[in-house]
Amino acid sequence: MSSVPDPNAALQAMFQAGQAMAQGFSQFLTSQQQTLQQQTPTMPHGVNPAAWAPESEALSALQKDWMGRHAQLWQGMMGKAPSEPGPQVAKAEPGDRRFDNPAWAESPVYDYLRQAYLINSEYLKQLAENTPVADGLAKNRLRFFTRQMVDAMAPSNFVATNPEFVKMALETKGESIKQGIQNLIEDFDKGRISMTDDAAFEVGRNLASTPGSVIYENELMQLIQYSPLTDKVTKRPFLIIPPCINKFYILDLQPENSFVRYAIEQGQTVFLVSWKNAQAEQGQRTWDDYLEMGPLTALKVVREVCGTKQVNALGFCVGGTILSSALAVAKARGDDPVASLTLLTTLLDFSDVGEIGYFVDEAAVAAREASIGKGGLLRGSELSSVFSALRSNDLIWQYVVGNYLKGGKPPAFDLLYWNADSTNLPGPFLAWYLRNMYLENNLRVPGKLPMCGVRADLGSLDMPVFLFASREDHIVPWKTSYLGRALVGGDTTFVLGASGHIAGVINPAVKNKRNYWINENQTANPEQWFESATEVKGSWWPKWSEWLGRHGDGQIAARGRLGNKVYGPIEPAPGRYVKEKA
């Protein structure tokens, strides 16, 4: 008969391991601070070099509290009967569902593991929070990477420390283990973690299925014109510039949540740029190439097809930055192609770029410039990994647990299918964008950036501008997006939606969920704007459609054909560019 492990010995070993992890990280932070002090005798911004010495009061207080909570947990565990619930010394933060399963509380071993981890993670976060780093970016980066480590070390992520794994294995007689291994092998072949049922979706069948035709293409983009759905349309056509860092069909998922279809149903003649998923032959393409061959070319074609001097235009995320830059170039050349401009979750001022900025500093940008700045590609898988790391518990670890430990299959979800459909970027384009936008914030300075042979000025954009931002956006912080109001020269309308970068934008009017805020106050301070803003229930789409309708230049009968004699249909929407894989 095999011997039964002593639960007290197991708990003691786990307790010591938890202590070692937290103490190790504490020592690491202290050593980093001491190294900084040695390299910089006079600490900047009035930081006291002794503030975080090993004997400092702040560190001693943190360690004392941490050890006291562990002692309280340990004593409570050792002093209770096996059938009694353990002491609740630590609780998960609101919204943290990793330990919701009753199995975590049913066993004293797993209950201890859960609470010890929560005590340790809180200690590490406090340690990072109280480290006297003067540089704001460095402090935020420390917070971010501490959170990454804390999330990765959760006992829920590992076979040996997750009771749900054991429970599932017993209930399925080992089938969940077999299926989990099979899921892992399949994901190795894919090169990524599965977040949804990939077989449930197909671009052109049940995603990006709005009828239309590609009427123009070049090396970097295809231009789609969509078929009308109303008898009357606005005289002035509507052009959409999506981001080139992912596929356009986030704006055209399924009919019930398609922004493209909604705009057509409101009587707009919709054109859309579908960016090519860059391959080796596009590896030399630059920022200027994207402006010239993207928005500037699309605007020329749309105006010729519809016979209008101006169009209404929309840019989403980096598509908004590209579009705004292109319009500033057009203005500098004496052209005025756009009557109204919509910018969705767009940065024009890059003074605070959120968590993405933790990956961007002089060393990182210089490394990109050296490796792919003269030619080459940033692979889509790398870009996707960065975005997933920003929300690692939601976009990495829950799928590690669900797919591999429990042997489950993620449900079908169109947005997550899109999220995994990554795109490559040309190295010269990326390196220029990172340096001039994220690192040096040059776009906001009138005439500073040379683009397409001219010195562009966002202040020359004197058309009406509708700016939308999402309140919980971790990619484009709404307060930074708000600063764009002061950079453009035209009248601005700002709307703040609920939720995040994608869910805030894709909020269909037919479902009318969530809420948004409006305010006619033109203050330059986003916080002051929000303090007096009015909350409105439901989708922001109708508010935007009403605004856009005022710039349609009247109505005409819907056009009976797509394209014209020069720009005829090439292939049905969504075209082949969007189907190319990274």
Buried (B, 14 or more C-beta within 10 A) or exposed (E): EEEEEEBEEBBEEBBEEBBEBBBEBBEEBBEBBBEBBEEEEEBEEEBEBEBBBEEBEBBEEBBEBBBEBBEBBBEBBEEEEEEEEBBEBBEBEEEEEBBEBEBBBEBBBBBBBBBBBBBBBBBBBBBBEBBBBEEEBBBBBBBBEBBBEBBEBBBBBBEEBBBBBBBBBEEBEEEBBEBBEEBBEEBEEEEBBBBBBBEEBEBBEBBBBBEBBBBBBBEBBBBBBBBBBBEEBBBBBBBBBBBBBBBBBBBBBBBEBBBBBBBBBBBBBBBBBBBBBBEEEBBBBBBBBBBBBBBBBBBBBBBBBBEBEBBBBBBBBBBBBBBBBBBBBBBBEEBBBBBBBBBBBBBBBBEBBBBBBBBBBEEBBBEBBEEBBEEBBBBBBEBBBEBBBBBBBEBBBBBBBBBBBBBBEBEBBBBBBBBBBBBBBBBBBBBBBBBBBBBBBEBBEBEBBEBBEBEBBBBBBEBBBBBBBBBEBBBBBBBBBBBBBBBBBBEBBBBBBBBBBBBBBBBBBEEEBBBBBBBEEEBEEBEEBBEEBEEBEBBBBBBBBEBBBEBBBEBBEBBEEBBBEEBEBBEEBBBBBBBBEB
